Amino acid sequence: MKTEQIVYVLIGGTSGIGAELAKQLEHDNAIVHVASRKTGLDICNAQSVCDYFENIGAFDHLIVTAGSYAPAGKVVDVEVSQAQSAFNTKFWGTINSVKHAVRYIKKGGSITLTSGMLSRKVVANTYVKTAINAAMEATTKVLAKELAPIRVNAVSPGLIKTEAYQGMNQYDRDTLYERTKNSLPVGKVGEVSDVAKAYLLLINNSYMTGTVIDIDGGALLG
């Protein structure tokens, strides 16, 4: 007897952590739908998101790894419009995705979101990213109550080697990685494969909801 296929929807899966997770989710019994701005999905546009999920229909697991550029700088220096734009993509885009996905998620399904280390690690000049990630983690716990029995969790990565740093010149990027490596208890910088394993745990463990998993090499220890 053929086992029913597991259907995953991965928003933000065309690069970085999302692309790696998409690879790890692929198996004979899986269908993995990957969408991002590159594929034509604008998660800031409610109608676009609504149409996307309507076209897919019933599925098992939603994973949102889509991020956004967040301006760095002091509160007094950062343009509010730039901060709002970052919020619109990562936070409100995620909310859009969840809101329109929920009615299609099958029994036993889950939602896994993405925050980031700065939600709880105090670093000057990062208030935009800090606020977005903190809002994401708080909302994850609210959604876990509101949407039960659908499980809702989040992954909070630290510094991970992804395409996000390709815009830096090689010397600055290598210096950043080396400094981070020397400061972390694990003595290494995170790889996308390290983070993907956390999403897999949250997707597959039916006894986890309202949980935020830190994949940061021990950065939050001090």
C-alpha positions in Angstrom: 0.0 0.0 0.0 1.4 3.4 -1.0 2.1 5.8 1.8 0.5 9.2 1.4 3.0 11.8 0.3 4.1 14.6 2.7 3.7 18.0 1.2 6.0 20.9 2.3 5.7 24.5 1.4 8.9 26.4 1.8 8.8 30.2 1.6 12.2 31.7 1.0 13.7 28.5 -0.2 15.7 29.6 -3.3 18.8 30.6 -1.5 20.8 30.2 1.8 19.3 28.2 4.6 16.0 27.7 2.8 17.7 26.2 -0.3 19.6 23.8 1.9 16.5 22.8 3.8 14.6 22.2 0.5 17.4 19.7 -0.4 17.2 17.9 2.9 13.4 17.7 2.7 13.5 15.9 -0.7 12.8 12.2 -0.6 10.7 9.7 -2.4 7.6 10.3 -0.4 7.8 14.2 -0.4 6.5 17.0 -2.5 8.4 20.3 -1.8 7.0 23.5 -3.0 9.6 26.3 -3.0 8.7 30.0 -3.4 10.3 33.3 -3.0 10.5 36.7 -4.7 12.7 35.0 -7.3 9.8 32.6 -8.2 7.3 35.5 -8.4 5.8 35.3 -4.9 5.6 38.7 -3.1 4.9 37.8 0.6 4.1 41.5 1.3 1.1 41.2 -1.1 -1.8 39.5 0.6 -3.6 38.7 -2.7 -0.4 37.1 -4.1 0.0 35.0 -1.0 -3.7 34.0 -1.0 -3.6 32.9 -4.6 -0.4 31.0 -4.1 -1.8 28.8 -1.3 -5.1 28.4 -3.1 -3.2 26.9 -6.1 -1.3 24.5 -3.9 -4.3 23.3 -1.9 -3.9 21.0 1.1 -0.4 20.4 2.5 1.3 19.3 5.7 4.1 21.7 6.7 4.8 25.4 6.2 8.3 26.7 6.6 9.1 30.4 6.3 12.8 31.3 6.0 12.4 34.5 4.0 14.4 37.3 5.4 14.9 41.0 4.6 17.6 43.6 4.5 17.5 45.5 7.8 19.2 48.8 8.1 21.9 49.1 10.8 22.4 52.1 13.0 21.1 54.0 16.0 17.4 54.8 16.4 18.2 58.5 15.8 19.9 57.8 12.5 17.9 55.1 10.8 15.2 56.2 8.4 11.9 55.0 9.8 10.7 54.2 6.3 13.7 51.8 5.8 12.9 50.1 9.2 9.2 49.8 8.1 10.2 48.2 4.8 12.3 45.6 6.6 9.4 44.8 8.9 7.0 44.6 6.0 9.1 41.8 4.4 10.2 39.6 7.2 7.5 40.1 9.9 4.4 41.1 8.0 5.3 38.9 5.1 5.5 35.9 7.5 2.2 36.8 9.0 0.7 37.1 5.5 2.0 33.6 4.8 0.7 32.0 8.0 -2.7 33.7 7.7 -3.4 32.4 4.2 -1.7 29.0 4.7 -3.6 27.9 7.9 -6.8 26.8 6.2 -4.9 24.4 3.9 -2.7 22.7 6.6 -3.7 19.2 7.2 -4.2 17.4 10.6 -0.8 16.8 12.2 0.8 19.6 10.3 3.1 22.3 11.5 4.4 25.9 10.9 8.1 26.7 11.4 9.2 30.3 11.3 12.6 32.1 11.4 13.8 34.7 13.9 17.5 35.4 14.7 20.0 35.6 17.5 19.6 39.4 17.8 16.2 38.8 19.3 17.9 38.2 22.6 21.5 39.3 22.2 22.0 43.0 22.8 24.1 44.6 20.1 24.2 48.3 19.5 23.0 49.7 16.2 20.8 46.7 15.4 17.5 47.8 16.8 15.6 47.1 13.5 16.7 43.5 13.2 16.4 43.0 17.0 12.8 44.2 17.0 11.8 42.1 14.0 13.3 38.9 15.5 11.8 39.6 18.9 8.4 40.2 17.4 8.7 36.9 15.5 9.5 34.9 18.6 6.7 36.4 20.7 4.2 35.9 17.8 5.4 32.3 17.4 4.3 31.5 20.9 0.9 33.3 20.5 0.3 31.4 17.2 1.1 28.1 18.9 -1.8 28.7 21.2 -4.2 30.2 18.7 -3.6 27.6 15.9 -3.4 24.4 18.0 -3.4 21.6 17.2 -1.2 22.9 14.3 2.2 23.2 15.9 4.1 26.5 15.5 7.8 26.8 16.3 10.7 29.0 15.2 14.4 28.6 14.5 16.8 31.4 15.6 20.1 31.3 13.7 23.3 33.1 14.7 25.9 34.0 12.2 25.7 31.5 9.3 27.8 31.4 6.1 25.2 32.3 3.5 24.9 34.4 0.4 23.8 37.3 2.6 27.5 38.1 3.1 28.5 37.9 -0.5 28.2 41.7 -0.9 31.1 42.2 1.5 34.6 42.2 0.1 36.4 39.0 0.8 38.9 40.4 3.4 36.1 41.8 5.5 34.0 38.7 5.2 36.9 36.4 6.1 37.7 38.7 9.1 34.1 38.5 10.3 34.1 34.7 10.1 37.4 34.4 11.8 36.4 36.8 14.6 33.2 34.9 15.1 34.8 31.5 15.1 37.3 32.6 17.8 34.5 34.1 20.0 32.2 31.1 19.9 32.3 28.1 22.3 32.0 25.7 19.4 35.0 27.3 17.6 33.3 27.4 14.2 31.0 29.5 12.1 27.6 28.0 11.3 26.9 26.3 8.0 23.4 26.2 6.4 23.4 22.4 6.9 23.6 23.0 10.7 20.5 25.2 10.7 18.5 23.0 8.3 18.7 20.2 10.9 16.9 22.4 13.4 14.0 22.9 11.0 13.8 19.2 10.4 13.6 18.5 14.2 10.7 21.0 14.6 8.9 19.6 11.6 9.2 16.0 12.6 8.8 16.1 16.4 5.1 16.1 17.2 5.7 17.0 20.8 7.2 20.4 20.1 5.2 23.6 19.8 5.8 27.2 20.9 9.5 26.4 20.9 12.4 28.6 19.7 15.6 26.7 18.8 18.8 28.6 19.0 21.4 27.6 16.4 24.1 30.1 17.2 27.2 28.2 18.3 26.7 29.4 21.8 26.7 33.1 21.0 23.9 33.8 23.6 26.1 32.5 26.4 27.9 35.8 26.7 
